[in-house]
Amino acid sequence: MQRMLFAVAALALATMSSATAQQKQEKEDVMVPVHQFVDGFNKGDVKSALGACADETSIIDEFPPYQWRGAGACGKWADAYDADAKKNDIKDGIVTLGTPRHIDVTGDHAYVVVPANYKFKQKGKPVEETGSTLTMALQKESAGWRVTAWTWSKH
């Protein structure tokens, strides 16, 4: 009887370890397009950044018109960012992500909340926005996880 209980306990432990490993891998997979978007932005590689987005996306950010949604929203956001940066003489923008506060995955949907900092030069002078938050919703497609919505919240 003790052997049977030991075997059942060992099986339960192995199953829990396997589930935990799967959850960890799933969270790492969800973060791939998040990092792709930010890394592409930081390198000025718009194609790479936009490759993280689903075609239908919803965005809220701190510059006009503040909201973009629908087909091609990430590209429209990038155009508006470029126009705002040019208008306000903003260059060399770099986003740095912290450790995610939340990565929730349910089936083919995910929710990510991560602290972020944004450094740039405005009129040649360094500016830092620290303590901001990047929040993203993602959906798993046949090609992998894609960003379906995101918002940038200044601190």
KABEL-V498957 format. One record per pair of residues at least 4 apart in sequence whose ideal C-beta (glycine too) atoms are under 6 Angstrom apart, sorted by the first residue. I is the first residue (numbers start at 1). GAP is how many residues later the second one is. Records with the same first field share a line. If there is no record, write none. Layout:
BEGIN
I->GAP  GAP
END
This chain:
BEGIN
26->79
27->76
30->73  75  80  108  115
31->4
33->19  112  114
34->78  102
35->4
36->16
37->12  15
38->57  59
40->5  8  9
41->8  54
42->52
46->4  32
50->24  25
52->95
53->4  21  94
54->92  94
55->16
56->15
57->16  17  91
58->11  91
59->9  14  18  91
60->7  91
61->91
62->90  92
63->21
68->5  8  9
69->4
72->4
85->5
89->34
90->30  32
91->30
92->28  29
93->27
94->25
95->21  23
96->21
97->17  19
98->17
100->12  14
101->12
102->11
103->9
104->7
105->5
108->31  32
109->30
110->28
111->26
112->24
113->22
114->20
115->18
116->16  18
117->13
118->11
119->9
120->7
121->5
122->5
129->25
131->24
132->22  23
133->20
134->18
135->16
136->11  14
137->11  12
138->7  9
139->9
140->5
141->5
END
